[in-house]
Amino acid sequence: MVTINEKSSTGLDANVAAALTYLLGFLTGILFLVLEKDSQFVRYHAMQSVMTFIGVFVVSVALNFVPILGFLLSLLLAPLTLILWLVLMFKAFQGERFKLPWVGDMAEQQVR
């Protein structure tokens, strides 16, 4: 858990910066990976954002190549992705180092 007053090298509170890493999916994740120099908390969430939303993008594209079933599964993927996005932003804003299965461990290893 991050302390409320902890700052990131971007000048934002670490919890705000961590939440913003999810705002535009992997784009803001990459942006914060480049900009953030100090806070491991922010860098962790940025890496998790990149890995998660690139994965969702790849799955979404792959589903478009599967007739009918792919379309139906992509209809299910969209609201699940929205819920995941909201949960990740909320947990990061709360100062929690919330780890997704598989992706969270990989993100943690990458930012060490």
Order of alpha helices (4+ residues) and beta strands (2+ residues): alpha-alpha-alpha-alpha-alpha
